[in-house]
């Protein structure tokens, strides 16, 4: 299995997928421009490490060693000095990249060994990227068009996202990520920020070719909540239509949606079946939590997809 995405959404799918397969690879977006990752990216001209760190933490071992090192990776330095707010894992990853310049996969593999990761974590591209979006918003009844650059700004932008692209355009894919997708039985997209974590994988030509290959089976995990900003007002079917617009002609073999987030179920079923796919409406939300997947429930849904697929 290969899971695509970034941030909390990818971490949720990884925590579930590790219950289903022992052969798991995370291919992570590298367009983060805010917080500790953005600061390190600007200072060291490196890939933003934050989403990669979160994926490694999600795959870390369940024994005392793995749990301890997961907490080390996620720990943020306090105070108000130049290091305040940095996650220790981000600093560790960037330090390893300095030791193996030009080879980010090796540094990530060493961190994976340190935390006892059950799976591998790879960047989707070998260079840091920026997400740029064309936004339309209504101002005093009139449409106002603008372009917003940067993952953090696009995620918070108010208005309708008309198009999204990467800078630099047509960036080089991480070779190991392409190989992992080509060898995978299934590729999982989502959950996560649609235009800044999920769709960007389809904007890298080599990566998109592997994901959209006829031999690859694709599973989409829809979000539990509508994200304020980039997908405000979107129905679950709208999310799939947006994804499909960047994957012309591709079939999504399976789509997982929580039964409380399905919206117009008939509309959703019509779109999925019209693409030749299968819709699984299952209870995958964590009880009592807003917007958080239950790892075991989501794992059960994935198992149903993969065993029947």
N, C-alpha and C positions, 0 to 999 in steps of 0.2 A: 504494500500500500504506500502511496505517496499522498501527503496532505499539503495543500497549498494555502497560504494566508499569512497572517501576522497578528501580533498582539494577543489580546485575551481570547479572541475567537479561535485562532489556531491552537492556542493552549487547550481550549475546551475540547476540540476534536482530537488532539493528541492524547489527552488523558483518557478518552473513550477508546480510541483505536488501539492503544497498547494492550487493552483487554482482549482484542480480537486477533491480532497478528504479532508475530515476533519479528517480522521483517517490515519495518516502518521507517520512512524517511520524511522529514519535514523540509519543505522548500519555502523559504521565508522571504517576504518582501524586504527590500533594502532602501526604502524611500522615506524613512522616519526623519523628521527635521526638527523635532522639538525635544525639550528636556535634556537629560544626560546624554542621550544618543546624539542629538543635534550638536551639543557642545563638543563632544569628542570627534564627531564627523568634521566639524569646522576646524578644530585644532590640529587633527592628525591626518586630514584628507583621507579618511578610511570609510569603510562601510559602517552604517549606524548599527551598533551591536545590540540594542535593547530588545528588539523582537526576537533575535537569535537567542539571546540569553533566556527569554521567557519560554521559548520552545525547549531549550535544554533543561530548564527547571521542570517543565511539564513531563519530560521523559526520564527524570532522575530516578535512581533506585529507591525502593521502599524500605531498605534496611537503614540502620542508624547512620551509616556512612553517607548513603545517598541523601537522606533527609537533611543531615547536617550541612552537606555541601550545597544542597538546594537553598537552604536558608542563607548560606554565605553568598551565593550568587545574587540573591534577591535583596540582601541587606543594603540600605542606602546610608551613606555617611551623613551625619548630622552637622550642626554648626552653621557658620555663615562665611567660611573661607572659600578658597577657590575650588576645593574638592566637595563642598557641601552639595548634597543632592545626587551625587554620582552613585550608581549601583556598583557594588564591588565586582559583580560579574562582568559589567561593562568594561571596567578597568583591566580585569584579567584578560578578557578576550582581545582588547586592543593591544595589550602588552605581548600576547602570543603572536598576534599579527605582525608586530614589529620584529619578532624573532624569525618568522617565516614570511617575509614580504612577498606579495604577489600570490600567496597560496592560502586564502582564508579558510578553505576546507580543513587543512591540517590543524590549524589552531583550534577550530571548533571541535574536531575529533578528539584533541587532547582534553578539552573541557568536558566532552562527553564521557571520556574514560574516567575523569576525576569524579564526576557525579554518578557514575554507574548508569549512564543513559541506556534505556531500552529502545534503541533506534538511533538514527543519524539525523543531524541538523545541517542544512546547507543553505547558502544564500541563493536567491533566484538569479542574481546577476553578479558579475565580477567587478562592477564599479558602482559607487553610490548613485542613486537616482533621485530625481524630483518628480512628483506628481503635479501636473498642471491641469486645471479644469476650466471649461467655459461655463459660466453661471448666468442664469437669467432670473431676475427677481422683479417683482412688481413694486414700483415706487409711485405713490399717488395715482394708481390706476394705469400707469404706463410701464411697459417692459424696459428693464435696464440690463444691459449686457456687460459682463466683465470677465476677465480671466484672473484666476487665483492660482498662485504657485506655492507648493510646499504641502506636505502631507497634513500637518497640523492645521493649516489654514483651510485646506479643502474640506477636511473633516468637519470643521465648524462653520463653513460658509452657509449663509442663509439664501435659499433660492433653489431653482431647479438646475441640476447638473445636465448640461446638454452634450458634453463630450469630455473625455479625459484622455490624456496622453502623458508620455514620459519624456523627461529631459535627462541625458541626451536621448534623441530618438534612436530606435533600433539598437539598443545597447547589447553588449555581449552577454550571453547567458553563462551561468556557472556550468562548466562542462559536466561535473559530477551530477548536478541537478538534472540536466537533460538525460544523462545515462540512466538515472534512477527512474525517471518517468517512463522512458522507453522500455524498461524492464518490468514495470509495475503491471499488476493485474487490474488494479483500480486506482483512480485519482479522485481525491476528495477536495472539493472547493467549498469554502465557507465552514462555519459561520464567520462573521467579521465585518468590518467596515467595507462596504461593497466597492466603492470607487477608489479606495486608498489601500486596501489589503487584499481583495479578492481579484478584481478585474485587472490590476497591473500585471499579473502573471501572463495574461493573454496579450500584452502589449510588447512582449519580447519575442521576436520572430522564432528563434530556435526553440524556446520554451513552449510557445503556442503550438508549433508544429508537432511537438511531442504530445502535448495534452490533447490536441484535436485529432490525433492519428486515428484511423479507422479501427485499429486493434485495441485501442485504449477504452476502457469503460470508465464513465464519469458519474460521480455521485455528488449532488449539491445538498448541503445542509443549510437550511434557511435560518435566519436570525429569529430570536424570540421576541425582540422588541424593535420598533421602528427607531432608527438612529436620527436624532434631531440634527438637522443640517443636511448632509448630503443625500439622504433618502427620505426626507420628510414627506409624508403623504403617500408613500409607496405601499402598494399591496404586495403580498407574497408573489403574486403573478408578475407584478411590475419588476420585482427584483430579478426574476428569471428572464423576463424580456430584455432587461438591461444587460444581463450577462450574455444572453444569446446574441445581442447586437454586436458583441466583440468576439463571438464564436460562430460566424455564419455557417449554416449547414450542419453544425454539430448537434448530436443527440445527447441529452442528459439522461442517462440510463435509469437513474434513480434520484428522487428528490425526497428529502426528509423534512417534515415540518411538524412542529408541536401542535397538538390538537387545539390548544387555546390560542394559537397564533395564525391559524390557517386562513382567517378572513372568509372571503367568498370561496368556499371549498369547490363549488361547481366550476368557477372560473379557473381555479388552480388546477383541478383535475383535467379540464379541457385542454389547457395549455400543455401540461406534461404529457398527456396521452397523445396529443397532436404532434408532439416531437418524438413519439415512439418510446417514451419513458414510463416509469412506474412511480406513482406517488405513494409514500408511506406517511400517513398521519398518525403519529404516535406520541404518547406522553413522555417527552424528553426533558421537560423543565424540572429544575430542582424545587422540591416542595418548600414553599415559604420564601423563595428567593426570586427577585425580579431580574429577569434577563440573564439567568445563569443556568447552563445545562447541567443535568445530573449525569455524571460520567457513566454510571452503570446502565442507566436507562438509554442513553445515547449509544452505548456499546451494544446493547441488545438490538437497537434499530439497525446499526451497522452490520451486526452479525446476520440479521434477517436479509439485508440487501446482498451481502457478499455470498452467503450460502445459497440463496435462491438465484443469484445472478450468474 
